[in-house]
Amino acid sequence: MEGLELLCFKLISAAGTARSCNIEAIQEAKKGEFEKAEQLMKEGEGLFLNAHEIHNTILAQGTNGGNTDGSILVMHAEDQLMSAEMFQIIAKEFIDTCRRMSELERKVN
Amino acid sequence: MKKVYLFCSAGMSTSLLASNMQKVANDHNLPIEVKAFSLPNLQDIYEKEHPDCILLGPQVRFAYEETKKTYNKLNIPVGLIDASDYGSINGERVLKLAIKLMKQGL
C-alpha cells in the first residue's frame, strides 16, 4: 500500500489517537485528575496538528479520480479528522465543567 | 485456527489492516484468521465467535483498560495496536503482537 492510501491511514491513525486522547482526558477529569487530563489534551493537540499536516498533503496532492476504494478511504480519513476536532472542543468544555464541580465539592465538604 | 479479531470505531480502515495481517499469516502458513469489527459489537462477537486474541486500534485507546479488564477475566489476551504501526498499515508487526500475546498468555 502506498500513496494516497498510506496518507489516509496516517491521517486516520493520528486523528483517531488524538480523539482517544481527548476522551481519556475527560475520563481523568471526571476522577479529578486534572494534571493527567491536561497532559492527555496536550498529547492530543500534538497528534491533531500532525493530522492536519497529513490532511494538507492530501489536499495538495488532489484527489485521485476514478478510484472508488481510495475516495471512500479519503472520506473516512476526513471524518476522523472532523470528529477529532469536534471532540477536542467537547473535551475542553467537559474538563472545565468537571473542574468547577470538583471545586464546588471541595467547598461543600 | 486461532482467531485474531481487531476492533476500532467503525471497523472500516481496520479491515484493510486485517487483510494485510491475514496475507502475512497466509504467507507464513500460520493457522490464524484475522478479522475486523467495530468496538460496539465486541460483546456480541465474543459470544458468537470466541476470539483467541482481541486487538484494539489506536482510535479506541480510551477503551483499552476496561476491555482488558473484562476479557482477561475470560482468558482472552487484549492488545493495543501501536499508532505508528496502524498509520503505516504494518500487518507484520501487528500480527507479531497478536502472536506474542497469545503465546505469553495472561
Backbone of each chain as ProteinMPNN parsed JSONL, in Angstrom:
{"seq_chain_A": "MEGLELLCFKLISAAGTARSCNIEAIQEAKKGEFEKAEQLMKEGEGLFLNAHEIHNTILAQGTNGGNTDGSILVMHAEDQLMSAEMFQIIAKEFIDTCRRMSELERKVN", "coords_chain_A": {"N_chain_A": [[0.83, -1.208, 0.0], [0.494, 2.198, -0.823], [1.14, 5.751, -1.433], [-1.788, 7.67, -1.723], [-3.464, 6.01, -0.19], [-1.851, 5.221, 1.941], [-1.335, 7.705, 3.1], [-3.923, 8.316, 3.957], [-4.258, 6.373, 5.917], [-2.332, 7.158, 7.751], [-3.434, 9.585, 8.488], [-5.906, 8.776, 9.594], [-4.963, 7.315, 11.765], [-3.531, 9.277, 13.26], [-5.51, 11.288, 13.737], [-7.471, 9.713, 14.909], [-6.168, 8.729, 17.214], [-5.729, 11.143, 18.476], [-8.339, 11.882, 19.09], [-8.97, 9.815, 20.841], [-7.223, 10.468, 22.928], [-8.445, 12.815, 23.82], [-10.859, 11.815, 24.797], [-9.894, 10.158, 26.825], [-8.831, 12.167, 28.403], [-11.114, 13.437, 29.373], [-12.098, 11.338, 30.897], [-10.136, 11.228, 32.91], [-10.456, 13.766, 34.03], [-12.973, 13.528, 35.124], [-12.375, 11.958, 37.266], [-11.128, 13.737, 38.783], [-8.5, 14.098, 38.246], [-6.778, 16.375, 37.171], [-4.321, 17.213, 36.21], [-3.344, 15.03, 34.777], [-5.335, 14.984, 32.886], [-4.827, 17.366, 31.513], [-2.327, 16.784, 30.423], [-2.996, 14.716, 28.659], [-4.639, 16.112, 26.933], [-2.77, 17.769, 25.776], [-1.134, 15.918, 24.49], [-3.0, 15.004, 22.658], [-3.387, 17.336, 21.198], [-0.946, 17.699, 19.884], [-0.967, 15.448, 18.193], [-3.189, 16.065, 16.717], [-2.377, 18.32, 15.314], [-0.425, 17.13, 13.781], [-2.078, 15.439, 12.306], [-3.406, 17.357, 10.815], [-1.357, 18.309, 9.201], [-0.874, 16.083, 7.579], [-3.322, 15.986, 6.352], [-3.249, 18.363, 4.871], [-1.271, 17.654, 3.054], [-2.597, 15.663, 1.631], [-4.653, 17.184, 0.476], [-3.128, 18.887, -1.088], [-2.083, 17.138, -2.927], [-4.288, 16.535, -4.363], [-7.314, 14.868, -5.453], [-7.39, 11.408, -6.315], [-8.726, 10.598, -9.182], [-11.444, 8.399, -10.055], [-10.738, 6.112, -8.558], [-12.569, 4.293, -6.538], [-12.362, 2.897, -4.073], [-10.279, 4.285, -2.941], [-11.419, 6.88, -2.667], [-13.432, 6.44, -0.818], [-11.932, 5.779, 1.367], [-10.601, 8.195, 1.719], [-12.759, 9.77, 2.469], [-13.381, 8.56, 4.902], [-11.057, 9.107, 6.324], [-11.174, 11.901, 6.431], [-13.455, 12.165, 7.936], [-12.622, 11.15, 10.393], [-10.813, 13.121, 11.083], [-12.443, 15.422, 11.337], [-14.113, 14.56, 13.375], [-12.256, 14.311, 15.416], [-11.542, 16.962, 15.796], [-13.943, 18.034, 16.69], [-14.249, 16.624, 19.028], [-12.172, 17.572, 20.53], [-12.979, 20.132, 21.199], [-15.309, 19.565, 22.677], [-14.15, 18.081, 24.766], [-12.547, 20.006, 26.056], [-14.494, 21.758, 27.097], [-15.856, 19.995, 28.747], [-13.929, 19.178, 30.608], [-13.461, 21.576, 31.867], [-15.964, 21.948, 33.081], [-15.953, 19.723, 34.825], [-13.847, 20.484, 36.452], [-14.901, 22.723, 37.736], [-17.0, 21.555, 39.123], [-15.601, 19.888, 40.799], [-14.243, 21.738, 42.365], [-16.392, 22.942, 43.645], [-17.358, 20.752, 45.1], [-15.275, 20.429, 46.857], [-15.514, 22.742, 48.372], [-18.0, 22.36, 49.577], [-17.657, 20.047, 51.092]], "CA_chain_A": [[0.0, 0.0, 0.0], [1.321, 3.411, -0.871], [0.494, 6.957, -1.919], [-2.97, 8.214, -1.056], [-3.966, 5.069, 0.811], [-0.98, 5.295, 3.114], [-1.589, 9.01, 3.726], [-5.204, 8.206, 4.657], [-4.049, 5.587, 7.13], [-1.603, 8.004, 8.704], [-4.393, 10.579, 8.989], [-6.871, 8.092, 10.468], [-4.262, 6.957, 12.989], [-3.226, 10.482, 14.049], [-6.763, 11.913, 14.184], [-8.147, 8.76, 15.803], [-5.483, 8.707, 18.507], [-5.991, 12.454, 19.091], [-9.683, 11.818, 19.672], [-8.902, 8.941, 22.007], [-6.583, 11.267, 23.994], [-9.461, 13.741, 24.332], [-11.814, 11.028, 25.586], [-9.169, 9.775, 28.044], [-8.691, 13.382, 29.219], [-12.388, 13.608, 30.082], [-12.161, 10.271, 31.917], [-9.272, 11.632, 34.024], [-11.062, 14.942, 34.668], [-14.092, 13.056, 35.944], [-11.806, 11.414, 38.505], [-10.466, 14.836, 39.483], [-7.067, 14.075, 37.903], [-6.722, 17.417, 36.141], [-2.998, 17.294, 35.595], [-3.313, 13.963, 33.77], [-6.238, 15.42, 31.817], [-4.13, 18.376, 30.704], [-1.273, 16.083, 29.667], [-3.632, 13.99, 27.554], [-5.101, 17.117, 25.964], [-1.571, 18.223, 25.071], [-0.764, 14.831, 23.576], [-3.997, 15.039, 21.594], [-3.177, 18.526, 20.367], [0.192, 17.413, 19.018], [-1.407, 14.488, 17.175], [-4.148, 16.738, 15.855], [-1.585, 19.155, 14.392], [0.174, 16.159, 12.886], [-3.151, 15.019, 11.397], [-3.668, 18.45, 9.876], [-0.268, 18.349, 8.214], [-1.129, 14.998, 6.615], [-4.5, 16.417, 5.602], [-2.794, 19.336, 3.881], [-0.56, 16.926, 1.995], [-3.615, 15.005, 0.794], [-5.321, 18.216, -0.313], [-2.174, 19.401, -2.077], [-1.933, 16.124, -3.978], [-5.525, 16.43, -5.124], [-7.919, 13.547, -5.357], [-7.062, 10.532, -7.442], [-10.018, 10.323, -9.809], [-11.775, 7.06, -10.553], [-10.515, 5.025, -7.61], [-13.645, 4.337, -5.547], [-11.836, 2.486, -2.774], [-9.485, 5.403, -2.456], [-12.205, 8.021, -2.221], [-14.128, 6.072, 0.417], [-10.924, 5.876, 2.418], [-10.39, 9.634, 1.957], [-13.927, 10.219, 3.239], [-13.247, 8.045, 6.268], [-9.961, 9.847, 6.953], [-11.703, 13.246, 6.697], [-14.425, 12.029, 9.013], [-11.845, 11.01, 11.628], [-10.228, 14.431, 11.389], [-13.516, 16.29, 11.817], [-14.567, 14.043, 14.657], [-11.217, 14.639, 16.404], [-11.639, 18.404, 16.043], [-15.14, 18.248, 17.491], [-14.045, 16.059, 20.353], [-11.252, 18.437, 21.253], [-13.795, 21.22, 21.743], [-16.166, 18.992, 23.714], [-13.323, 17.687, 25.908], [-12.153, 21.221, 26.784], [-15.666, 22.217, 27.855], [-16.182, 18.994, 29.75], [-12.91, 19.218, 31.665], [-13.74, 22.806, 32.602], [-17.136, 21.661, 33.927], [-15.513, 18.81, 35.888], [-13.01, 21.257, 37.366], [-15.783, 23.557, 38.562], [-17.732, 20.66, 40.028], [-14.662, 19.395, 41.798], [-14.014, 22.846, 43.295], [-17.616, 23.065, 44.444], [-17.398, 19.624, 46.033], [-14.277, 20.693, 47.899], [-16.067, 23.787, 49.242], [-19.128, 21.817, 50.327], [-17.196, 19.076, 52.101]], "C_chain_A": [[0.856, 1.246, 0.0], [0.48, 4.62, -1.284], [-0.665, 7.407, -1.064], [-3.471, 7.306, 0.065], [-3.158, 5.161, 2.104], [-1.19, 6.615, 3.859], [-2.889, 8.967, 4.533], [-5.035, 7.451, 5.965], [-3.329, 6.396, 8.197], [-2.557, 9.018, 9.329], [-5.382, 9.945, 9.965], [-6.209, 7.762, 11.813], [-4.01, 8.175, 13.872], [-4.505, 11.111, 14.601], [-7.481, 11.01, 15.182], [-7.505, 8.72, 17.178], [-5.707, 10.034, 19.239], [-7.348, 12.432, 19.778], [-9.694, 10.935, 20.917], [-8.268, 9.667, 23.197], [-7.61, 12.192, 24.639], [-10.468, 13.008, 25.218], [-11.162, 10.61, 26.905], [-9.018, 10.967, 28.981], [-9.971, 13.634, 30.016], [-12.496, 12.577, 31.201], [-11.331, 10.65, 33.143], [-9.889, 12.807, 34.783], [-12.215, 14.536, 35.575], [-13.601, 12.504, 37.278], [-11.134, 12.506, 39.337], [-8.969, 14.898, 39.21], [-6.798, 15.094, 36.794], [-5.36, 17.54, 35.476], [-2.864, 16.255, 34.48], [-4.178, 14.354, 32.579], [-5.545, 16.421, 30.899], [-3.046, 17.738, 29.843], [-1.851, 15.376, 28.444], [-4.137, 14.957, 26.492], [-3.919, 17.606, 25.123], [-1.121, 17.181, 24.052], [-1.699, 14.83, 22.37], [-3.786, 16.202, 20.636], [-2.034, 18.305, 19.379], [-0.204, 16.492, 17.877], [-2.363, 15.149, 16.185], [-3.427, 17.626, 14.833], [-0.926, 18.281, 13.337], [-0.844, 15.697, 11.831], [-3.427, 16.097, 10.356], [-2.596, 18.572, 8.798], [-0.502, 17.295, 7.134], [-2.313, 15.379, 5.72], [-4.117, 17.412, 4.508], [-2.069, 18.667, 2.728], [-1.553, 16.251, 1.048], [-4.294, 16.026, -0.112], [-4.409, 18.728, -1.42], [-2.012, 18.425, -3.237], [-3.165, 16.029, -4.875], [-6.091, 15.036, -5.026], [-7.521, 12.706, -6.552], [-8.361, 10.035, -8.07], [-10.2, 8.856, -10.172], [-11.623, 5.933, -9.559], [-11.532, 5.09, -6.466], [-13.145, 3.99, -4.148], [-11.087, 3.626, -2.126], [-10.364, 6.502, -1.93], [-13.029, 7.7, -0.978], [-13.162, 6.193, 1.593], [-10.626, 7.341, 2.751], [-11.534, 10.17, 2.805], [-13.799, 9.809, 4.695], [-12.162, 8.817, 7.024], [-10.431, 11.252, 7.341], [-12.659, 13.217, 7.881], [-13.717, 11.918, 10.361], [-11.293, 12.362, 12.059], [-11.283, 15.365, 11.981], [-13.98, 15.884, 13.208], [-13.556, 14.366, 15.76], [-11.303, 16.115, 16.789], [-12.814, 18.691, 16.984], [-14.916, 17.768, 18.921], [-13.11, 16.905, 21.195], [-12.041, 19.555, 21.933], [-14.652, 20.698, 22.901], [-15.349, 18.679, 24.967], [-12.916, 18.903, 26.739], [-13.298, 21.707, 27.672], [-15.961, 21.277, 29.022], [-15.207, 19.044, 30.929], [-13.121, 20.459, 32.533], [-14.908, 22.602, 33.573], [-16.748, 20.766, 35.106], [-14.7, 19.563, 36.933], [-13.879, 22.089, 38.314], [-16.565, 22.712, 39.567], [-16.839, 20.193, 41.158], [-14.364, 20.48, 42.839], [-15.206, 23.035, 44.225], [-17.688, 21.98, 45.517], [-16.449, 19.863, 47.201], [-14.811, 21.731, 48.898], [-17.165, 23.239, 50.152], [-18.643, 20.886, 51.44], [-16.282, 19.733, 53.139]], "O_chain_A": [[1.834, 1.336, 0.742], [-0.734, 4.517, -1.46], [-0.552, 7.517, 0.156], [-3.854, 7.779, 1.135], [-3.71, 5.177, 3.205], [-1.221, 6.644, 5.089], [-2.962, 9.502, 5.639], [-5.595, 7.833, 6.992], [-3.661, 6.334, 9.381], [-2.505, 9.281, 10.53], [-5.664, 10.501, 11.026], [-6.825, 7.914, 12.868], [-4.241, 8.129, 15.081], [-4.582, 11.43, 15.788], [-8.03, 11.483, 16.177], [-8.201, 8.681, 18.193], [-5.857, 10.059, 20.461], [-7.491, 12.904, 20.906], [-10.337, 11.257, 21.916], [-8.713, 9.509, 24.334], [-7.641, 12.336, 25.861], [-10.877, 13.519, 26.261], [-11.781, 10.691, 27.966], [-9.069, 10.814, 30.202], [-9.917, 14.001, 31.189], [-12.928, 12.892, 32.31], [-11.754, 10.427, 34.277], [-9.855, 12.851, 36.013], [-12.416, 15.111, 36.645], [-14.303, 12.568, 38.287], [-10.639, 12.254, 40.436], [-8.248, 15.656, 39.859], [-6.614, 14.73, 35.632], [-5.263, 17.929, 34.312], [-2.352, 16.541, 33.398], [-3.826, 14.102, 31.426], [-5.656, 16.344, 29.676], [-2.866, 18.104, 28.681], [-1.287, 15.425, 27.351], [-4.075, 14.666, 25.298], [-4.049, 17.828, 23.919], [-0.776, 17.505, 22.916], [-1.269, 14.679, 21.227], [-3.979, 16.075, 19.427], [-2.127, 18.667, 18.206], [0.173, 16.721, 16.728], [-2.358, 14.846, 14.992], [-3.801, 17.683, 13.661], [-0.871, 18.635, 12.159], [-0.531, 15.579, 10.646], [-3.65, 15.806, 9.181], [-2.883, 18.891, 7.644], [-0.352, 17.563, 5.942], [-2.31, 15.135, 4.514], [-4.59, 17.324, 3.375], [-2.227, 19.055, 1.571], [-1.377, 16.263, -0.17], [-4.489, 15.784, -1.303], [-4.851, 18.972, -2.543], [-1.826, 18.832, -4.383], [-3.1, 15.516, -5.992], [-5.414, 14.118, -4.563], [-7.337, 13.215, -7.658], [-9.014, 9.142, -7.529], [-9.251, 8.166, -10.545], [-12.289, 4.905, -9.68], [-11.359, 5.868, -5.528], [-13.449, 4.677, -3.173], [-11.233, 3.9, -0.935], [-10.101, 7.026, -0.847], [-13.297, 8.588, -0.168], [-13.533, 6.651, 2.674], [-10.424, 7.69, 3.914], [-11.312, 10.931, 3.747], [-14.07, 10.594, 5.604], [-12.319, 9.14, 8.201], [-10.132, 11.736, 8.432], [-12.67, 14.123, 8.714], [-14.149, 12.512, 11.348], [-11.302, 12.706, 13.241], [-11.046, 16.017, 12.998], [-14.208, 16.717, 14.086], [-13.936, 14.659, 16.894], [-11.155, 16.472, 17.958], [-12.704, 19.469, 17.932], [-15.332, 18.409, 19.886], [-13.232, 16.954, 22.419], [-11.799, 19.881, 23.096], [-14.712, 21.311, 23.968], [-15.778, 18.963, 26.085], [-12.932, 18.852, 27.969], [-13.099, 22.025, 28.844], [-16.272, 21.712, 30.13], [-15.609, 18.964, 32.09], [-12.983, 20.413, 33.755], [-14.854, 23.024, 34.728], [-17.157, 21.01, 36.241], [-14.832, 19.324, 38.134], [-13.632, 22.153, 39.519], [-16.762, 23.113, 40.714], [-17.256, 20.112, 42.314], [-14.245, 20.196, 44.031], [-15.052, 23.258, 45.426], [-18.027, 22.24, 46.671], [-16.753, 19.556, 48.354], [-14.593, 21.618, 50.104], [-17.256, 23.594, 51.327], [-19.139, 20.925, 52.566], [-15.807, 19.063, 54.056]]}, "seq_chain_B": "MKKVYLFCSAGMSTSLLASNMQKVANDHNLPIEVKAFSLPNLQDIYEKEHPDCILLGPQVRFAYEETKKTYNKLNIPVGLIDASDYGSINGERVLKLAIKLMKQGL", "coords_chain_B": {"N_chain_B": [[-7.338, -23.335, 14.248], [-6.516, -20.073, 15.003], [-8.234, -17.27, 16.232], [-7.814, -13.984, 15.539], [-9.002, -10.991, 16.407], [-9.761, -7.731, 15.387], [-10.558, -4.516, 16.653], [-12.071, -1.351, 16.125], [-13.274, 2.08, 15.866], [-15.191, 2.049, 13.742], [-14.513, -0.122, 12.262], [-13.807, 0.05, 9.696], [-11.403, 1.169, 8.287], [-9.725, -0.474, 9.637], [-10.274, -2.975, 8.655], [-8.765, -3.14, 6.381], [-6.205, -3.258, 7.427], [-6.484, -5.661, 8.731], [-6.764, -7.45, 6.562], [-4.296, -7.194, 5.48], [-2.738, -8.264, 7.541], [-3.728, -10.861, 7.497], [-2.753, -11.722, 5.08], [0.005, -11.795, 5.557], [0.019, -13.793, 7.512], [-0.943, -15.979, 6.024], [1.073, -16.181, 4.114], [3.073, -17.198, 5.677], [2.119, -19.62, 6.337], [0.546, -19.773, 8.691], [-1.85, -20.875, 11.021], [-4.042, -18.822, 11.319], [-6.77, -16.627, 11.731], [-7.714, -13.485, 10.714], [-9.773, -10.797, 11.489], [-11.814, -7.795, 11.195], [-13.753, -5.634, 13.258], [-16.367, -3.44, 14.587], [-16.023, -1.604, 17.625], [-18.384, -1.307, 19.32], [-19.671, -3.717, 18.816], [-18.336, -5.674, 20.159], [-19.015, -7.353, 22.438], [-21.098, -8.961, 21.455], [-19.795, -10.264, 19.317], [-17.89, -11.645, 20.732], [-19.484, -13.476, 22.143], [-20.536, -14.978, 20.045], [-18.333, -15.818, 18.48], [-16.03, -16.342, 19.984], [-13.165, -15.221, 20.127], [-9.515, -15.653, 19.967], [-7.721, -13.758, 20.48], [-7.824, -10.311, 21.192], [-7.528, -7.258, 19.602], [-7.115, -3.77, 19.919], [-7.67, -0.799, 18.037], [-5.747, 2.287, 17.677], [-7.547, 4.376, 17.733], [-9.451, 3.774, 19.575], [-8.221, 3.735, 21.986], [-8.939, 4.723, 24.446], [-10.676, 2.872, 25.476], [-9.215, 0.741, 26.215], [-8.182, -0.126, 28.831], [-10.507, -0.917, 30.192], [-11.57, -2.868, 28.491], [-9.524, -4.735, 28.55], [-9.639, -5.483, 31.228], [-12.178, -6.705, 31.36], [-12.029, -8.826, 29.411], [-9.7, -10.221, 29.912], [-10.387, -11.546, 32.173], [-11.939, -13.482, 31.099], [-10.096, -15.034, 30.029], [-8.953, -14.128, 27.619], [-6.435, -12.661, 25.754], [-5.754, -9.153, 25.491], [-4.788, -6.617, 23.329], [-3.115, -3.525, 22.378], [-3.011, -1.701, 19.441], [-0.177, -0.227, 18.096], [0.095, 3.246, 17.34], [1.764, 4.139, 15.252], [2.327, 1.816, 13.867], [-0.198, 1.233, 13.026], [-0.755, 3.469, 11.451], [1.027, 3.047, 9.38], [0.051, 0.837, 8.254], [1.138, -1.648, 9.038], [1.061, -4.781, 8.749], [2.598, -7.003, 9.437], [3.993, -6.385, 11.828], [1.856, -5.956, 13.585], [0.633, -8.42, 13.536], [2.633, -9.919, 14.723], [2.502, -8.883, 17.277], [0.015, -9.891, 18.097], [0.537, -12.662, 18.054], [2.529, -12.817, 19.976], [1.104, -12.026, 22.251], [-0.733, -14.128, 22.439], [0.956, -16.273, 22.85], [2.303, -15.689, 25.251], [0.302, -15.743, 27.053], [-1.954, -14.995, 29.838]], "CA_chain_B": [[-7.32, -21.962, 13.711], [-6.622, -19.052, 16.044], [-8.967, -16.091, 15.762], [-7.318, -12.687, 15.999], [-10.013, -10.029, 15.991], [-9.392, -6.335, 15.568], [-11.709, -3.631, 16.882], [-11.841, 0.098, 16.153], [-14.574, 2.742, 15.998], [-16.16, 1.592, 12.754], [-14.057, -1.367, 11.643], [-13.646, 0.254, 8.259], [-9.999, 1.165, 7.876], [-9.08, -1.602, 10.289], [-10.429, -4.181, 7.837], [-7.621, -3.179, 5.46], [-5.076, -3.745, 8.218], [-6.752, -7.084, 8.981], [-6.467, -8.258, 5.374], [-2.842, -7.158, 5.37], [-2.23, -9.234, 8.516], [-4.121, -12.182, 7.01], [-1.837, -12.055, 3.997], [1.281, -12.174, 6.182], [-0.199, -15.09, 8.159], [-1.049, -16.985, 4.96], [2.4, -16.337, 3.508], [3.908, -17.999, 6.569], [1.342, -20.833, 6.66], [0.126, -19.772, 10.091], [-3.3, -21.115, 11.118], [-4.614, -17.665, 12.012], [-7.801, -15.898, 10.993], [-7.756, -12.097, 11.187], [-10.957, -10.07, 11.031], [-12.008, -6.5, 11.855], [-15.135, -5.285, 13.622], [-16.442, -2.177, 15.32], [-15.974, -1.841, 19.069], [-19.689, -1.541, 19.957], [-20.124, -5.101, 18.598], [-17.391, -6.597, 20.787], [-19.661, -8.354, 23.287], [-21.81, -9.869, 20.537], [-18.82, -11.058, 18.576], [-17.282, -12.556, 21.708], [-20.423, -14.56, 22.43], [-20.72, -15.827, 18.868], [-17.123, -16.334, 17.824], [-14.963, -16.647, 20.937], [-11.827, -14.969, 19.565], [-8.378, -16.051, 20.801], [-6.965, -12.548, 20.796], [-8.537, -9.085, 20.836], [-6.641, -6.106, 19.455], [-7.847, -2.51, 19.739], [-6.999, 0.228, 17.245], [-5.404, 3.467, 18.484], [-8.713, 5.283, 17.829], [-10.273, 3.419, 20.739], [-7.297, 3.512, 23.104], [-9.65, 5.081, 25.68], [-11.44, 1.723, 25.973], [-8.273, -0.374, 26.392], [-8.105, -0.653, 30.203], [-11.751, -1.595, 30.545], [-11.677, -4.077, 27.667], [-8.534, -5.668, 29.088], [-10.151, -5.982, 32.498], [-13.309, -7.588, 31.095], [-11.758, -10.028, 28.631], [-8.659, -11.02, 30.567], [-11.11, -12.413, 33.104], [-12.467, -14.581, 30.292], [-8.905, -15.692, 29.475], [-8.601, -13.689, 26.271], [-5.489, -11.546, 25.794], [-6.185, -7.934, 24.799], [-3.635, -5.777, 22.998], [-3.371, -2.207, 21.795], [-2.195, -1.534, 18.235], [0.626, 0.984, 18.121], [-0.418, 4.221, 16.365], [2.593, 4.245, 14.046], [2.11, 0.569, 13.113], [-1.511, 1.378, 12.385], [-0.631, 4.507, 10.411], [1.782, 2.562, 8.22], [-0.622, -0.424, 7.896], [2.174, -2.67, 9.167], [0.409, -6.038, 9.108], [3.541, -7.949, 10.023], [4.267, -6.034, 13.234], [0.646, -6.135, 14.392], [0.448, -9.866, 13.66], [3.616, -10.361, 15.719], [1.955, -8.503, 18.589], [-1.045, -10.848, 18.414], [1.16, -13.962, 18.344], [3.224, -12.666, 21.262], [0.079, -12.007, 23.301], [-1.334, -15.461, 22.569], [1.987, -17.17, 23.38], [2.666, -15.433, 26.655], [-0.877, -15.96, 27.889], [-2.286, -13.861, 30.699]], "C_chain_B": [[-7.507, -20.946, 14.836], [-7.319, -17.811, 15.462], [-8.396, -14.819, 16.378], [-8.291, -11.63, 15.486], [-9.625, -8.606, 16.373], [-10.65, -5.485, 15.763], [-11.281, -2.172, 16.832], [-13.205, 0.768, 16.154], [-15.589, 2.22, 14.995], [-15.771, 0.266, 12.107], [-13.737, -1.204, 10.169], [-12.194, 0.215, 7.81], [-9.286, -0.054, 8.449], [-9.217, -2.876, 9.468], [-9.299, -4.278, 6.812], [-6.375, -3.692, 6.172], [-5.228, -5.25, 8.454], [-6.395, -7.922, 7.753], [-4.968, -8.286, 5.107], [-2.201, -8.198, 6.307], [-2.519, -10.667, 8.054], [-3.15, -12.662, 5.938], [-0.498, -12.532, 4.561], [1.153, -13.561, 6.818], [-0.237, -16.206, 7.119], [0.312, -17.272, 4.331], [3.301, -17.234, 4.36], [3.209, -19.288, 7.005], [0.93, -20.91, 8.123], [-1.393, -19.964, 10.155], [-3.99, -20.003, 11.911], [-5.648, -16.987, 11.115], [-7.879, -14.482, 11.572], [-8.981, -11.397, 10.609], [-11.084, -8.756, 11.788], [-13.485, -6.23, 12.112], [-15.15, -3.919, 14.291], [-16.586, -2.477, 16.811], [-17.348, -2.054, 19.721], [-20.209, -2.98, 19.794], [-19.304, -6.125, 19.361], [-18.063, -7.717, 21.586], [-20.379, -9.426, 22.455], [-20.858, -10.843, 19.859], [-18.183, -12.081, 19.517], [-18.192, -13.766, 21.941], [-20.57, -15.531, 21.26], [-19.45, -16.537, 18.442], [-16.009, -16.784, 18.758], [-13.562, -16.462, 20.352], [-10.715, -15.396, 20.536], [-7.537, -14.854, 21.202], [-7.759, -11.326, 20.331], [-7.525, -7.952, 20.731], [-7.479, -4.854, 19.222], [-7.011, -1.537, 18.918], [-6.711, 1.446, 18.109], [-6.568, 4.454, 18.628], [-9.563, 4.996, 19.052], [-9.393, 3.087, 21.954], [-7.991, 3.768, 24.44], [-10.4, 3.884, 26.284], [-10.536, 0.552, 26.353], [-8.324, -0.98, 27.799], [-9.355, -1.47, 30.561], [-11.914, -2.912, 29.782], [-10.742, -5.159, 28.2], [-9.056, -6.322, 30.373], [-11.247, -7.038, 32.251], [-12.871, -8.904, 30.459], [-10.587, -10.846, 29.143], [-9.288, -11.998, 31.548], [-11.647, -13.642, 32.379], [-11.337, -15.314, 29.566], [-8.558, -15.311, 28.036], [-7.621, -12.527, 26.374], [-5.998, -10.358, 24.965], [-4.961, -7.062, 24.55], [-4.054, -4.463, 22.372], [-2.446, -2.034, 20.594], [-1.481, -0.188, 18.302], [0.186, 1.935, 17.001], [0.443, 4.289, 15.103], [2.509, 2.963, 13.211], [0.785, 0.644, 12.362], [-1.421, 2.34, 11.2], [0.136, 4.042, 9.188], [1.234, 1.221, 7.734], [0.357, -1.593, 7.955], [1.596, -3.993, 9.687], [1.335, -6.989, 9.845], [3.762, -7.655, 11.514], [3.043, -6.268, 14.113], [0.351, -7.629, 14.575], [1.403, -10.439, 14.715], [3.118, -10.058, 17.124], [0.9, -9.525, 19.03], [-0.449, -12.198, 18.823], [1.84, -13.93, 19.704], [2.209, -12.745, 22.415], [-0.507, -13.397, 23.533], [-0.345, -16.449, 23.18], [2.208, -16.967, 24.862], [1.495, -15.674, 27.598], [-1.122, -14.785, 28.809], [-1.418, -13.811, 31.952]], "O_chain_B": [[-8.522, -20.954, 15.532], [-7.021, -17.375, 14.35], [-8.485, -14.608, 17.588], [-8.394, -11.401, 14.281], [-9.225, -8.32, 17.501], [-11.672, -5.712, 15.116], [-10.265, -1.793, 17.415], [-14.208, 0.103, 16.414], [-16.738, 1.97, 15.36], [-16.601, -0.392, 11.48], [-13.437, -2.175, 9.474], [-11.798, -0.665, 7.046], [-8.367, -0.598, 7.837], [-8.373, -3.767, 9.567], [-8.917, -5.38, 6.417], [-5.591, -4.455, 5.608], [-4.261, -6.009, 8.392], [-5.792, -8.987, 7.885], [-4.434, -9.263, 4.581], [-1.267, -8.906, 5.932], [-1.686, -11.563, 8.194], [-2.777, -13.834, 5.888], [0.06, -13.532, 4.11], [2.047, -14.398, 6.689], [0.37, -17.26, 7.314], [0.664, -18.418, 4.053], [4.172, -17.933, 3.843], [3.658, -19.963, 7.932], [0.959, -21.983, 8.726], [-2.136, -19.299, 9.433], [-4.46, -20.221, 13.028], [-5.436, -16.8, 9.917], [-8.084, -14.306, 12.773], [-9.199, -11.403, 9.397], [-10.54, -8.607, 12.882], [-14.346, -6.554, 11.294], [-14.104, -3.315, 14.532], [-17.192, -3.474, 17.202], [-17.469, -2.908, 20.6], [-21.084, -3.412, 20.545], [-19.543, -7.325, 19.23], [-17.72, -8.889, 21.429], [-20.274, -10.623, 22.722], [-21.077, -12.055, 19.83], [-17.966, -13.234, 19.143], [-17.744, -14.912, 21.939], [-20.708, -16.739, 21.45], [-19.479, -17.715, 18.086], [-15.129, -17.54, 18.345], [-12.856, -17.44, 20.111], [-10.927, -15.491, 21.745], [-6.742, -14.921, 22.14], [-8.296, -11.306, 19.223], [-6.754, -7.713, 21.661], [-8.427, -4.865, 18.437], [-5.794, -1.458, 19.084], [-7.341, 1.634, 19.15], [-6.571, 5.277, 19.544], [-10.308, 5.859, 19.516], [-9.759, 2.287, 22.816], [-7.682, 3.123, 25.441], [-10.72, 3.889, 27.472], [-11.02, -0.503, 26.762], [-8.488, -2.191, 27.952], [-9.271, -2.551, 31.145], [-12.334, -3.926, 30.34], [-11.108, -6.331, 28.293], [-8.934, -7.53, 30.576], [-11.239, -8.113, 32.852], [-13.284, -9.976, 30.901], [-10.484, -12.036, 28.845], [-8.806, -13.115, 31.738], [-11.79, -14.711, 32.973], [-11.563, -16.091, 28.638], [-7.936, -16.095, 27.319], [-7.926, -11.515, 27.007], [-6.584, -10.529, 23.897], [-4.185, -6.801, 25.47], [-5.181, -4.303, 21.903], [-1.232, -2.202, 20.715], [-2.1, 0.85, 18.534], [-0.064, 1.511, 15.873], [-0.083, 4.474, 14.005], [2.61, 3.016, 11.985], [0.663, 0.185, 11.226], [-1.931, 2.073, 10.112], [-0.063, 4.561, 8.089], [1.857, 0.548, 6.913], [0.405, -2.424, 7.048], [1.635, -4.285, 10.883], [0.916, -7.694, 10.762], [3.722, -8.559, 12.349], [3.169, -6.723, 15.25], [-0.121, -8.051, 15.631], [1.035, -11.319, 15.493], [3.284, -10.86, 18.044], [0.891, -9.966, 20.179], [-0.873, -12.8, 19.81], [1.748, -14.878, 20.483], [2.429, -13.434, 23.411], [-0.749, -13.797, 24.672], [-0.734, -17.347, 23.927], [2.292, -17.923, 25.634], [1.684, -15.796, 28.809], [-0.574, -13.702, 28.601], [-1.577, -12.912, 32.777]]}, "name": "protein", "num_of_chains": 2, "seq": "MEGLELLCFKLISAAGTARSCNIEAIQEAKKGEFEKAEQLMKEGEGLFLNAHEIHNTILAQGTNGGNTDGSILVMHAEDQLMSAEMFQIIAKEFIDTCRRMSELERKVNMKKVYLFCSAGMSTSLLASNMQKVANDHNLPIEVKAFSLPNLQDIYEKEHPDCILLGPQVRFAYEETKKTYNKLNIPVGLIDASDYGSINGERVLKLAIKLMKQGL"}
